């Protein structure tokens, strides 16, 4: 793209992204939820979640919002730093829910919404979140750790 105007480069990037989007749409259009979530290693859901561009979106946001930000060492993907972010992320996510639960007033705790024909309250959502965490924690402990030869907990 060297020598091409920034506007032309942007347009070429947009065209390419639209083509990629269409190919993704085609590639998942006939996939059922059962197939998409099958397996414990690299399911279609895992692949799509990984492909959403969080890393690059963060890089783009930093370039747009900061003055000449340092974007890393230029040595490519840092697996150790990413692993630390992922570990910190799950623990931080749970900490955030705990903090929110501690800060809510009685009035906020009494709020609810509708999910289909079911009334769902704030405490119900905490229960749903806890169940979701436990489901995947059990998967980690009972399936993934043994598969990877890690000691039983």
LINLINWO-V401076 format. One record per residue. N is the residue number from 0. PSI is psi as a letter, one per 20 degrees, with the letter a starting at -180 (NA if undefined). OMEGA is omega in degrees with one decimal (* if undefined). Layout:
n:N psi:PSI omega:OMEGA
n:N psi:PSI omega:OMEGA
This chain:
n:0 psi:j omega:179.6
n:1 psi:p omega:179.3
n:2 psi:i omega:178.5
n:3 psi:q omega:179.5
n:4 psi:q omega:178.1
n:5 psi:h omega:177.5
n:6 psi:g omega:177.6
n:7 psi:h omega:177.3
n:8 psi:g omega:178.2
n:9 psi:g omega:-178.7
n:10 psi:g omega:177.9
n:11 psi:g omega:178.3
n:12 psi:g omega:179.3
n:13 psi:g omega:178.8
n:14 psi:g omega:-179.6
n:15 psi:g omega:179.3
n:16 psi:h omega:178.2
n:17 psi:h omega:177.2
n:18 psi:g omega:178.4
n:19 psi:g omega:179.4
n:20 psi:g omega:-179.9
n:21 psi:h omega:178.5
n:22 psi:g omega:174.7
n:23 psi:g omega:-179.5
n:24 psi:g omega:179.5
n:25 psi:g omega:-175.2
n:26 psi:h omega:-179.0
n:27 psi:i omega:-173.6
n:28 psi:h omega:-178.5
n:29 psi:j omega:-177.0
n:30 psi:p omega:176.6
n:31 psi:r omega:178.7
n:32 psi:h omega:179.4
n:33 psi:g omega:179.3
n:34 psi:h omega:-176.7
n:35 psi:h omega:-176.0
n:36 psi:j omega:-177.0
n:37 psi:p omega:175.2
n:38 psi:r omega:179.4
n:39 psi:i omega:-177.8
n:40 psi:e omega:-174.7
n:41 psi:m omega:-179.4
n:42 psi:r omega:176.5
n:43 psi:h omega:178.0
n:44 psi:g omega:178.9
n:45 psi:g omega:-179.0
n:46 psi:g omega:-179.4
n:47 psi:g omega:178.7
n:48 psi:g omega:178.6
n:49 psi:h omega:-173.5
n:50 psi:i omega:-173.9
n:51 psi:i omega:172.1
n:52 psi:k omega:-179.7
n:53 psi:g omega:179.5
n:54 psi:g omega:-177.6
n:55 psi:h omega:176.5
n:56 psi:h omega:176.7
n:57 psi:g omega:178.4
n:58 psi:g omega:179.7
n:59 psi:g omega:179.3
n:60 psi:g omega:-180.0
n:61 psi:g omega:179.2
n:62 psi:h omega:-178.6
n:63 psi:h omega:-173.8
n:64 psi:h omega:-177.2
n:65 psi:q omega:176.9
n:66 psi:o omega:177.9
n:67 psi:m omega:-177.5
n:68 psi:q omega:172.8
n:69 psi:p omega:-174.0
n:70 psi:j omega:179.2
n:71 psi:a omega:-173.9
n:72 psi:i omega:-179.8
n:73 psi:j omega:179.4
n:74 psi:j omega:-179.2
n:75 psi:a omega:-177.3
n:76 psi:p omega:178.4
n:77 psi:n omega:-175.7
n:78 psi:h omega:-178.9
n:79 psi:g omega:178.6
n:80 psi:g omega:178.5
n:81 psi:g omega:178.8
n:82 psi:g omega:178.6
n:83 psi:g omega:178.2
n:84 psi:g omega:-179.9
n:85 psi:g omega:178.6
n:86 psi:g omega:178.5
n:87 psi:h omega:-177.4
n:88 psi:g omega:-179.3
n:89 psi:g omega:179.3
n:90 psi:g omega:178.0
n:91 psi:h omega:178.4
n:92 psi:g omega:178.6
n:93 psi:g omega:176.9
n:94 psi:h omega:179.7
n:95 psi:h omega:177.7
n:96 psi:g omega:177.9
n:97 psi:g omega:179.3
n:98 psi:g omega:179.6
n:99 psi:g omega:179.7
n:100 psi:h omega:179.7
n:101 psi:h omega:-173.6
n:102 psi:i omega:-175.1
n:103 psi:q omega:176.2
n:104 psi:r omega:176.4
n:105 psi:h omega:179.0
n:106 psi:g omega:177.8
n:107 psi:h omega:177.8
n:108 psi:h omega:-178.0
n:109 psi:i omega:-177.8
n:110 psi:q omega:178.6
n:111 psi:r omega:176.7
n:112 psi:r omega:179.1
n:113 psi:p omega:174.1
n:114 psi:n omega:-171.3
n:115 psi:c omega:179.0
n:116 psi:j omega:-175.7
n:117 psi:p omega:173.3
n:118 psi:p omega:-179.0
n:119 psi:p omega:179.2
n:120 psi:r omega:-179.4
n:121 psi:g omega:-179.4
n:122 psi:h omega:175.9
n:123 psi:h omega:179.9
n:124 psi:h omega:174.9
n:125 psi:g omega:178.7
n:126 psi:g omega:177.7
n:127 psi:g omega:179.0
n:128 psi:g omega:179.3
n:129 psi:g omega:178.8
n:130 psi:h omega:-179.9
n:131 psi:g omega:176.7
n:132 psi:g omega:-177.4
n:133 psi:g omega:179.1
n:134 psi:g omega:-178.2
n:135 psi:h omega:173.5
n:136 psi:g omega:177.2
n:137 psi:h omega:177.3
n:138 psi:g omega:178.3
n:139 psi:g omega:-175.2
n:140 psi:g omega:-171.3
n:141 psi:h omega:-177.0
n:142 psi:g omega:-169.3
n:143 psi:g omega:180.0
n:144 psi:g omega:177.5
n:145 psi:g omega:179.5
n:146 psi:h omega:-178.4
n:147 psi:j omega:177.1
n:148 psi:j omega:178.3
n:149 psi:q omega:-178.0
n:150 psi:q omega:176.8
n:151 psi:q omega:178.4
n:152 psi:NA omega:*
